[in-house]
Amino acid sequence: MTASLDRPGPATGEHGILAPASRLDRWLLAVLVVLLVASAARYVDRHGLGATGVAILLGALVLGLAYATRGLLAGRAWWPTVWVIGMVLLWAALTAVAPSFAWCAVPVAFAVLRVLPFGWAVGVVVAMTVLLTAAWQRITTGFDPVQVAGPLAVALVTVLAYRALDRESRARQELLDRLLLAQDELAREQHRTGALAERTRLSREIHDSVGQGLSSIHLLLQAADQDWEVRPERARQHVLGAAATARDGLEEVRRVVRDLAPSDLSDGDALADALRRVAGQAGPAMDVEVRVDGTPVPVPPERAAALVRSARGALANVREHARARRVVVTLTYHPDEVVLDVRDDGRGFEPTRTRPSGSRGRGLAGIRDRATLLGGAADVESAPGDGTTVSVRFPLGGGAA
């Protein structure tokens, strides 16, 4: 109903309460043709085919063709108004000569309602009703009030009914417009939210990959500089470690850019080896031990990468804040989950006061966010003077949340 009663734009020149309705247009044309044929046949049967009869037949033919050609010039703003005025005048001429054509007022009135603005449409329909009533009174003997009240009542009910339909159509169209506007706003908000989430993810990945790698390189090169004169062999080992860390960092950057998980973590042994490499890059002043408990099993690549990056981030926090002498990284395979624990013997802190580590990165908050994003969880256990344990767990099996 709403689609058939939508009002076209000003370019079409149609402003009526029924414009446009293609199916209704075809049905009205069919009804008009039937009425024209019946009225013309009735006139010829009763009055013969004289000069007036031929004119009536031609007028009926022109009226039918005119109704059928309305859509040919729909792109011109002036055409619908001219068309409907011509229709009304031609119908009025036929009705004045042959009152039986008064029945054709119904499809013609529908055309008026479809094209003209409501006030003008009502005026034209009233004039048509008056003409129709006068034509029928001309061929009847005496005054029949039904022939006056009937057409007036039908015209009034028709106009009011379609006026109500027009208002309902407008209300529905307004609701649809509001809904489309709300959907557009929702899509834009989802786009903004997705962009912020992606920026947060990239910030976290860069912090726990590139940032921590550069920090390790800096520490290794500092240690090499200190040992350069007195322990050249040890300084060489530091330089080699920095070079290896730089290579790993370059590969990590490429993986982050491609948004791919490291391909070498698809099996359990590879994950443990990656953790050992991370431990070796933690810095020369920190003793890091890597333990593996349970039977290694394949871990989904994105979760395996998250474990490696969480270990790198946790070790960076230990190096910068804990003042620890020893750190144990434990990878534990349970039947239904894999757990990473990073335990240090540093000074500890109050977990309720944790916050992202200032301008240097996201720290523990980044570890928690990453774990939650991939369907896992991260916990921090610590107390002042009692060291810290960072635990990250992921369920085995299934994709990322």
C-alpha positions in Angstrom: 0.0 0.0 0.0 2.7 2.4 0.9 4.7 1.8 -2.3 1.7 2.3 -4.5 0.8 5.6 -2.8 4.2 7.2 -2.6 4.3 10.7 -4.0 6.8 11.3 -6.8 9.1 14.2 -7.0 8.4 17.6 -8.6 10.1 16.5 -11.8 7.1 14.3 -12.8 4.5 17.0 -12.2 2.3 14.6 -10.2 1.1 15.8 -6.8 -2.0 13.7 -6.2 -2.8 11.5 -3.3 -2.6 8.3 -5.5 0.5 9.1 -7.5 2.0 6.9 -8.7 0.4 3.4 -8.9 1.3 1.4 -12.0 -0.9 -1.5 -11.3 -3.9 0.7 -10.4 -3.2 2.6 -13.6 -3.5 -0.6 -15.7 -6.7 -1.6 -14.0 -8.3 1.8 -14.4 -7.4 1.7 -18.1 -9.1 -1.6 -18.5 -12.2 -0.4 -16.6 -12.3 2.7 -18.7 -12.1 0.8 -21.9 -15.0 -1.5 -20.8 -17.1 1.5 -19.8 -16.4 3.4 -23.0 -17.3 0.4 -25.2 -20.5 -0.3 -23.2 -21.6 3.4 -23.3 -20.8 3.8 -27.0 -22.7 0.6 -27.9 -25.7 1.8 -25.8 -25.7 5.1 -27.6 -25.4 3.6 -31.1 -28.1 1.1 -30.2 -30.6 3.7 -29.1 -29.7 6.6 -31.5 -28.1 5.0 -34.5 -24.9 5.7 -36.2 -25.4 9.3 -37.6 -23.0 12.2 -37.5 -23.4 12.5 -33.8 -22.8 8.8 -33.3 -19.6 8.9 -35.3 -18.4 11.9 -33.2 -19.3 9.9 -30.0 -17.3 6.9 -31.2 -14.4 9.1 -32.1 -14.5 10.9 -28.7 -14.6 7.6 -26.9 -11.6 6.3 -28.9 -9.7 9.5 -28.2 -10.5 9.3 -24.5 -9.3 5.7 -24.2 -6.1 6.4 -26.2 -5.4 9.6 -24.1 -5.7 7.6 -20.9 -3.3 5.0 -22.3 -0.7 7.6 -23.3 -0.2 9.2 -19.9 3.1 7.5 -19.3 4.7 8.5 -22.5 5.6 12.0 -21.4 6.0 11.4 -17.7 9.4 13.0 -17.6 7.9 16.5 -18.4 6.6 18.3 -15.3 3.7 19.9 -17.2 2.4 16.8 -18.9 0.3 15.1 -16.2 -1.6 18.3 -15.4 -2.4 19.0 -19.1 -3.3 15.3 -19.5 -5.8 15.2 -16.7 -7.4 18.5 -17.7 -7.9 17.2 -21.2 -9.3 13.9 -19.9 -11.9 15.8 -17.8 -12.9 18.1 -20.6 -13.3 15.2 -23.1 -15.3 13.2 -20.6 -17.5 16.2 -19.9 -18.2 16.7 -23.6 -19.2 13.0 -24.0 -21.3 13.1 -20.9 -23.1 16.2 -22.0 -24.0 14.6 -25.4 -24.5 11.0 -24.1 -25.3 10.8 -20.4 -24.4 7.1 -20.3 -20.7 8.1 -20.4 -21.2 9.5 -16.9 -20.1 6.1 -15.6 -16.7 6.8 -17.0 -16.3 9.4 -14.3 -15.0 6.8 -11.9 -11.6 6.1 -13.6 -11.4 9.8 -14.7 -11.9 10.9 -11.1 -9.1 8.5 -10.0 -6.8 10.1 -12.5 -7.7 13.5 -11.1 -6.9 12.3 -7.6 -3.6 10.9 -8.7 -2.3 14.0 -10.4 -3.8 17.2 -8.9 -3.1 18.5 -5.4 -5.8 17.6 -2.9 -7.7 20.9 -2.9 -7.8 21.2 -6.7 -8.7 17.5 -7.0 -11.6 17.9 -4.7 -12.9 20.9 -6.6 -12.7 19.0 -10.0 -14.4 15.9 -8.5 -17.2 18.0 -7.2 -17.6 19.7 -10.6 -17.7 16.3 -12.3 -20.3 15.1 -9.8 -22.5 18.1 -10.5 -22.2 17.5 -14.2 -22.9 13.8 -13.8 -26.0 14.5 -11.8 -27.3 17.1 -14.3 -26.8 14.7 -17.2 -28.8 12.0 -15.5 -31.5 14.4 -14.6 -31.8 15.4 -18.2 -32.8 11.9 -19.3 -35.2 11.1 -16.4 -38.7 12.2 -15.8 -39.3 14.1 -12.6 -36.8 14.6 -9.8 -35.1 11.6 -8.3 -33.2 12.5 -5.1 -31.3 9.3 -5.2 -29.7 10.3 -8.5 -28.4 13.5 -6.7 -27.5 12.1 -3.3 -25.9 8.9 -4.7 -23.2 10.4 -6.8 -22.4 13.0 -4.2 -22.1 10.4 -1.5 -19.9 8.1 -3.6 -17.6 11.1 -4.6 -17.4 12.2 -0.9 -16.6 8.7 0.4 -14.0 8.1 -2.4 -12.2 11.4 -1.8 -12.2 11.0 2.0 -11.0 7.4 1.8 -8.1 8.1 -0.4 -7.3 11.2 1.7 -7.0 8.9 4.7 -4.8 6.5 2.6 -2.6 9.4 1.6 -2.0 10.5 5.2 -1.3 6.9 6.2 1.1 6.6 3.3 2.9 9.8 4.3 3.2 8.6 7.9 4.6 5.3 6.8 7.0 6.9 4.4 8.2 9.2 7.1 8.8 6.3 9.4 10.7 4.5 6.6 12.8 7.6 6.0 13.6 7.8 9.8 14.5 4.1 9.8 16.8 4.5 6.8 18.4 7.5 8.5 18.9 5.5 11.7 20.4 2.6 9.8 22.8 5.0 8.1 23.8 6.5 11.4 24.2 3.0 12.9 26.4 2.0 10.0 28.5 5.1 10.4 28.8 4.4 14.2 29.7 0.8 13.6 32.4 2.0 11.1 33.8 4.4 13.7 33.7 1.7 16.4 35.4 -0.8 14.0 38.1 1.8 13.2 38.8 2.5 16.8 38.9 -1.2 17.6 41.4 -1.8 14.8 43.5 1.2 15.9 43.5 -0.3 19.5 44.5 -3.7 18.1 47.3 -2.3 16.0 48.6 -0.2 19.0 48.6 -3.3 21.1 50.4 -5.4 18.5 53.0 -2.8 17.8 53.7 -2.3 21.5 54.1 -5.9 22.2 56.1 -6.8 19.1 58.0 -3.9 17.5 58.2 -1.8 20.8 59.4 -4.6 22.9 61.9 -5.8 20.2 63.4 -2.3 20.0 63.7 -2.2 23.8 65.5 -5.5 23.8 67.9 -4.3 21.0 68.6 -1.2 23.0 69.5 -3.2 26.1 71.6 -5.6 24.3 73.6 -2.9 22.5 74.1 -1.1 25.8 75.5 -4.3 27.3 77.7 -4.8 24.3 79.0 -1.3 24.7 79.9 -1.9 28.3 81.7 -5.2 27.5 83.3 -4.0 24.3 86.8 -3.4 25.8 87.1 -5.9 28.7 85.0 -8.8 27.4 84.9 -8.5 23.6 83.6 -12.1 23.1 80.6 -11.4 25.4 80.0 -8.1 23.6 80.0 -9.9 20.3 77.3 -12.3 21.7 75.2 -9.2 22.7 75.5 -7.8 19.2 74.5 -11.1 17.6 71.5 -11.2 20.0 70.5 -7.7 19.0 70.8 -8.6 15.3 68.7 -11.7 15.8 66.1 -9.6 17.7 66.1 -7.1 14.8 65.4 -9.9 12.3 62.6 -11.2 14.4 61.2 -7.7 14.8 61.3 -7.1 11.1 59.4 -10.3 10.4 56.9 -9.4 13.1 56.3 -6.0 11.5 55.5 -7.8 8.2 53.1 -10.1 10.0 51.3 -7.2 11.7 51.0 -5.3 8.5 49.5 -8.4 6.8 47.4 -9.1 9.9 48.5 -12.7 9.8 49.4 -14.9 12.7 53.0 -16.3 12.7 53.0 -19.4 10.4 55.6 -21.2 12.5 53.4 -21.6 15.5 51.0 -24.1 14.1 52.2 -27.0 16.3 53.0 -27.3 20.0 56.8 -27.5 19.7 57.0 -24.4 17.6 55.1 -22.4 20.2 57.6 -23.5 22.9 60.5 -22.6 20.6 59.1 -19.1 20.0 58.8 -18.6 23.8 62.4 -19.6 24.2 63.4 -17.0 21.6 61.4 -14.4 23.4 63.1 -15.3 26.7 66.5 -15.0 25.0 65.7 -11.5 23.8 64.6 -10.3 27.3 67.9 -8.7 28.1 71.3 -9.7 29.5 70.5 -8.7 33.1 67.5 -11.1 33.5 67.6 -14.8 34.0 64.6 -16.3 32.1 63.7 -19.9 32.2 61.1 -21.5 29.9 59.2 -24.6 31.0 56.7 -26.7 29.1 54.3 -28.9 31.1 51.9 -31.4 29.6 51.8 -32.9 26.1 52.2 -30.2 23.4 49.2 -30.0 21.0 48.4 -27.7 18.1 47.1 -24.3 19.2 45.1 -22.0 16.8 47.6 -19.7 15.1 46.1 -16.5 16.3 46.0 -17.7 19.9 49.5 -19.0 19.7 50.6 -15.6 18.4 48.7 -14.0 21.3 50.6 -16.2 23.8 54.0 -15.2 22.3 53.1 -11.5 22.3 51.7 -11.7 25.9 55.0 -13.3 27.0 57.0 -10.6 25.3 54.8 -7.9 27.0 55.0 -9.5 30.4 58.8 -9.8 30.2 59.0 -6.2 29.2 57.0 -5.2 32.3 59.3 -7.3 34.4 62.4 -5.7 32.9 61.1 -2.1 33.3 59.3 -2.3 36.6 59.9 -5.4 38.7 63.6 -5.3 39.4 63.5 -9.1 39.3 66.5 -11.4 39.2 64.8 -14.5 37.9 61.7 -15.1 35.7 60.0 -18.4 34.9 57.8 -18.7 31.8 55.6 -21.8 32.0 53.5 -23.1 29.1 51.0 -25.7 30.4 48.9 -27.9 28.2 45.6 -29.0 29.8 43.1 -31.3 28.1 40.8 -28.3 27.3 43.1 -25.3 27.5 46.6 -23.9 27.2 47.9 -21.6 29.9 50.9 -19.3 29.9 52.3 -18.2 33.3 55.1 -15.6 33.6 56.3 -15.5 37.2 59.0 -13.2 38.5 60.6 -12.7 42.0 60.5 -8.9 41.7 59.2 -6.3 44.1 55.5 -6.8 43.2 52.7 -4.3 43.4 49.0 -3.9 44.3 47.0 -5.4 41.4 44.0 -3.1 42.1 46.2 -0.1 41.2 47.4 -1.4 37.9 47.0 0.9 34.9 48.5 1.1 31.4 52.2 1.8 31.6 52.0 5.5 30.7 53.2 6.7 27.4 55.3 3.6 26.8 52.5 1.3 25.9 49.5 -0.6 27.1 51.2 -3.1 29.4 48.9 -5.4 31.3 45.8 -3.8 29.9 47.0 -4.8 26.4 47.5 -8.4 27.5 44.0 -8.5 29.0 42.4 -7.0 25.9 44.1 -9.4 23.5 43.1 -12.4 25.5 39.5 -11.3 25.8 39.3 -10.5 22.1 40.4 -14.1 21.2 38.0 -15.8 23.6 40.5 -16.3 26.5 41.3 -14.6 29.8 44.2 -13.0 31.5 44.9 -12.7 35.3 47.5 -10.9 37.4 48.5 -12.1 40.8 50.9 -9.9 42.8 51.6 -8.4 46.2 54.2 -5.8 47.3 57.5 -7.6 47.9 56.2 -11.0 46.7 56.7 -11.0 43.0 54.1 -11.1 40.2 52.5 -13.8 38.1 50.8 -13.0 34.8 48.6 -15.8 33.5 47.0 -16.0 30.0 44.7 -18.9 29.1 42.9 -19.9 25.9 40.6 -22.9 25.3 41.9 -25.5 22.9 39.9 -26.0 19.7 37.5 -23.6 18.0 38.2 -20.3 16.3 38.8 -17.0 17.8 35.8 -15.3 19.5 
